[in-house]
Amino acid sequence: MNSRQRRGVILLIVSVLCALAAFAGVLALIRDVESKVGPEKTAYKLKDDVPAYRSLSGEQFDKVSMPERWIPKTAVTDLDDVRGKVATNRLQKGSLLQADMMSERPELKSGEQEIAIMIDSETGVAGKINPGSRVNIFATFEGDQQTGGKGKAPNQSKVIVSDAKVIDVGKLTPFKEDDNQDQRTRQREQDGVPITFALSAGDAQRVAYAESFAEHVRLALVAPGDGTEIPESDRTYTLNGDE
């Protein structure tokens, strides 16, 4: 082997050693990145803003994959966890859903049943009624025509249920309301919110009756911890009573 051949072999060996060194460097870099990033895990981000106390469902979230070491321990990784939950505060679009952002929806007690009615957004307590709130339910009735040509009975406002428990508040929804005028019935578009209550059978019947026959149904928010029963003498009001 002459000197030129020896130089060629040496250069070939050096090239192989450089290639091995580069390959080892790439492997070391990959291992370093993997040690810093680690395996990925599923999490969920909000598609849109969610108001406080709104019921949560899987359709409100986008599935994302993130390095496990970057996901908070409180992050929700299974959408089954949101079933029956409500947002504890206003949630912003793009936020990573975490367990402390939601709480259990108020549950029914023995003897209670759910009943939902549409409440006119103008006559409800706008934006202040949430799951867990306590409200008094008022209904206003037009006085009936009295027999014997004595005119009409006075219009009345009644407390039909006191200290009712709210278990769910729906989304603002357009609905049609009957408006009686001159013995004719016309319908007008209204914006309302479906409110679900936990009530006894008797109170549920009162609410159903009021929704069907009352001129208006209104809610009055009760202060937290104030479960004072309204006396019978204050449950019905007529304008004549103030004269």
SVG drawing of the C-alpha trace seen along z (x, -y; Angstrom):
<svg xmlns="http://www.w3.org/2000/svg" viewBox="-127 -55 131 57">
<polyline fill="none" stroke="black" stroke-width="0.4" points="0.0,0.0 1.5,-3.2 1.3,-6.6 -1.6,-7.8 -3.7,-4.7 -2.8,-5.0 -4.0,-8.6 -7.3,-7.5 -7.9,-4.8 -7.1,-7.3 -9.5,-9.9 -12.2,-7.2 -11.7,-6.1 -11.9,-9.7 -15.1,-10.3 -16.7,-7.2 -15.7,-8.4 -17.1,-11.9 -20.4,-10.3 -20.7,-8.2 -19.9,-11.1 -22.7,-13.2 -25.1,-10.3 -24.3,-10.0 -24.9,-13.7 -28.3,-13.6 -29.3,-10.6 -28.1,-12.6 -30.2,-15.6 -33.3,-13.5 -32.9,-11.8 -32.4,-15.3 -35.6,-16.6 -37.6,-13.5 -36.4,-13.9 -37.5,-17.5 -40.8,-17.0 -41.8,-13.4 -44.9,-11.5 -48.0,-13.4 -51.4,-13.3 -54.9,-14.4 -56.4,-17.6 -59.3,-19.8 -59.6,-23.5 -62.7,-25.6 -64.1,-26.4 -65.9,-29.6 -66.5,-31.6 -68.8,-29.9 -70.8,-32.1 -70.5,-31.3 -72.8,-28.5 -73.7,-27.4 -74.0,-23.6 -71.0,-22.0 -71.1,-19.4 -68.5,-17.7 -69.5,-19.8 -68.0,-22.9 -64.4,-21.6 -61.6,-20.8 -59.3,-17.8 -55.6,-18.7 -52.4,-16.7 -49.8,-18.2 -46.6,-17.0 -47.7,-15.3 -45.1,-17.3 -46.7,-20.6 -50.3,-19.6 -51.4,-20.7 -52.3,-17.9 -55.9,-19.4 -56.4,-19.3 -59.4,-17.3 -58.3,-14.5 -61.6,-12.7 -64.8,-14.4 -66.9,-12.1 -65.8,-14.3 -67.8,-17.2 -71.1,-15.3 -73.6,-16.9 -71.1,-19.8 -71.5,-23.6 -68.8,-26.3 -67.9,-27.9 -66.8,-31.1 -66.8,-32.6 -64.5,-30.5 -62.6,-32.0 -62.2,-30.6 -58.9,-28.7 -58.5,-28.0 -57.4,-24.5 -60.2,-22.9 -59.3,-22.1 -61.2,-20.4 -61.4,-23.6 -63.2,-25.4 -66.4,-23.3 -68.6,-22.0 -71.5,-19.6 -74.9,-20.6 -77.3,-20.9 -79.0,-17.6 -82.6,-16.7 -83.6,-15.7 -86.1,-13.0 -89.6,-14.1 -88.4,-16.8 -88.9,-16.8 -87.5,-18.9 -89.7,-21.4 -88.5,-23.9 -90.3,-27.0 -89.4,-29.9 -88.8,-33.1 -89.0,-36.4 -85.5,-37.9 -87.0,-41.3 -88.9,-40.2 -86.4,-37.8 -83.4,-38.7 -81.1,-39.3 -77.8,-37.5 -78.1,-37.0 -79.9,-33.7 -77.6,-30.7 -77.8,-27.0 -78.1,-26.8 -79.9,-30.2 -83.1,-30.5 -85.9,-32.5 -89.5,-33.5 -91.8,-32.9 -94.5,-35.5 -97.4,-35.3 -99.8,-38.1 -103.4,-37.2 -106.0,-39.3 -109.2,-39.6 -112.2,-37.5 -115.5,-38.9 -117.8,-38.8 -121.4,-37.4 -124.4,-39.7 -122.8,-42.5 -120.7,-43.7 -117.6,-44.3 -114.3,-42.5 -112.5,-41.3 -109.2,-43.2 -106.0,-42.0 -103.8,-40.0 -100.1,-39.3 -99.4,-36.1 -96.4,-34.4 -97.0,-30.9 -93.8,-29.4 -91.3,-30.8 -87.7,-29.8 -87.6,-27.7 -84.3,-26.1 -82.8,-26.7 -80.8,-23.7 -80.2,-24.8 -80.2,-28.0 -80.4,-27.5 -79.3,-29.7 -81.2,-32.8 -83.8,-31.5 -86.5,-33.2 -90.0,-31.9 -93.6,-32.9 -95.9,-34.3 -99.7,-34.6 -100.9,-38.1 -104.7,-38.4 -106.3,-41.6 -110.0,-42.3 -110.8,-38.6 -108.3,-37.9 -105.0,-36.0 -101.9,-37.0 -98.4,-35.8 -95.3,-37.9 -91.6,-37.0 -89.8,-37.2 -86.4,-36.4 -86.5,-34.0 -84.3,-31.8 -85.3,-28.2 -85.0,-27.9 -85.2,-24.5 -86.4,-24.2 -86.3,-21.4 -89.8,-21.5 -92.3,-19.4 -95.2,-18.0 -97.6,-20.6 -95.2,-23.5 -94.5,-22.1 -98.3,-22.1 -98.5,-25.7 -95.6,-26.7 -97.1,-24.8 -100.5,-26.4 -98.9,-29.9 -96.9,-29.4 -100.1,-28.3 -102.6,-30.9 -100.8,-33.8 -100.2,-37.1 -96.6,-37.0 -94.3,-34.9 -91.5,-36.7 -88.6,-35.7 -87.3,-37.5 -83.8,-36.5 -83.6,-35.5 -80.6,-36.5 -78.3,-33.6 -79.3,-31.9 -82.6,-33.8 -85.2,-31.1 -87.9,-33.1 -91.4,-31.9 -93.6,-34.5 -96.8,-34.9 -100.1,-34.1 -101.3,-37.7 -98.4,-38.8 -98.7,-36.2 -101.5,-37.9 -101.5,-41.6 -104.2,-43.8 -104.0,-47.5 -107.2,-47.9 -105.3,-46.7 -103.1,-49.9 -106.1,-52.2"/>
</svg>
